């Protein structure tokens, strides 16, 4: 997958996860960062469960799941 696809998926995943977890996005760079880190986390979690998601939609779902987990962990750390 090319760099442009990573940036698009990261931006979309970060924006969607931001709306799921707190009702808004984080700006373009924040969304991309959250989405890309979320994609790594989601890929790790999916591999632990023995799941694979291919293609654009599969990558987007994986990144969204990972980004939501990332934002949830960050919110719990901030509460502590």
C-alpha positions as CSV (number, residue, x, y, z in Angstrom):
1,X,0.0,0.0,0.0
2,X,1.4,3.4,-1.0
3,X,2.1,6.4,1.2
4,X,-1.0,8.3,-0.2
5,X,-3.3,5.3,0.8
6,X,-1.7,5.3,4.3
7,X,-2.4,9.0,4.7
8,X,-6.0,8.7,3.4
9,X,-6.8,5.7,5.6
10,X,-5.1,7.3,8.6
11,X,-7.0,10.5,8.2
12,X,-10.3,8.8,7.8
13,X,-9.7,6.4,10.6
14,X,-8.6,9.1,13.0
15,X,-11.6,11.3,12.1
16,X,-14.1,8.4,12.5
17,X,-12.5,7.3,15.8
18,X,-12.5,10.9,17.1
19,X,-16.2,11.1,16.4
20,X,-16.8,7.7,18.1
21,X,-14.8,8.5,21.2
22,X,-15.3,12.2,21.8
23,X,-17.6,13.7,19.3
24,X,-15.1,15.4,17.0
25,X,-11.9,15.1,15.0
26,X,-8.3,16.2,15.9
27,X,-7.5,18.3,12.8
28,X,-5.9,16.8,9.7
29,X,-2.5,16.0,11.1
30,X,-3.9,14.8,14.4
31,X,-6.4,12.5,12.5
32,X,-3.7,11.1,10.3
33,X,-1.4,10.4,13.3
34,X,-4.2,8.8,15.4
35,X,-5.2,6.7,12.4
36,X,-1.7,5.5,11.5
37,X,-0.9,4.6,15.1
38,X,-4.4,3.0,15.3
39,X,-3.6,0.9,12.2
40,X,-0.5,-0.5,13.8
41,X,-2.4,-1.3,17.0
42,X,-5.4,-2.7,15.1
43,X,-3.1,-4.9,13.0
44,X,-1.5,-6.2,16.2
45,X,-4.8,-6.9,17.9
46,X,-6.3,-8.5,14.8
47,X,-3.2,-10.8,14.5
48,X,-3.6,-11.8,18.1
49,X,-7.2,-12.9,17.3
50,X,-6.2,-14.6,14.1
51,X,-8.1,-12.2,11.9
52,X,-7.0,-10.6,8.6
53,X,-8.6,-7.7,6.8
54,X,-7.6,-7.0,3.2
55,X,-8.2,-4.2,0.8
56,X,-9.1,-0.5,1.5
57,X,-12.2,-1.3,3.6
58,X,-10.4,-3.9,5.6
59,X,-7.5,-1.6,6.3
60,X,-9.9,1.2,7.2
61,X,-11.8,-1.1,9.7
62,X,-8.5,-2.3,11.2
63,X,-7.3,1.3,11.6
64,X,-10.6,2.5,13.1
65,X,-10.6,-0.4,15.7
66,X,-7.0,0.4,16.6
67,X,-7.6,4.1,16.8
68,X,-10.6,3.7,19.1
69,X,-8.5,1.4,21.4
70,X,-5.7,4.0,21.3
71,X,-8.1,6.9,22.3
72,X,-9.7,4.8,25.0
73,X,-6.3,4.0,26.5
74,X,-5.3,7.7,26.4
75,X,-8.5,8.7,28.1
76,X,-7.9,6.1,30.9
77,X,-4.3,7.3,31.4
78,X,-5.5,10.9,31.6
79,X,-8.0,10.0,34.3
80,X,-5.4,8.4,36.4
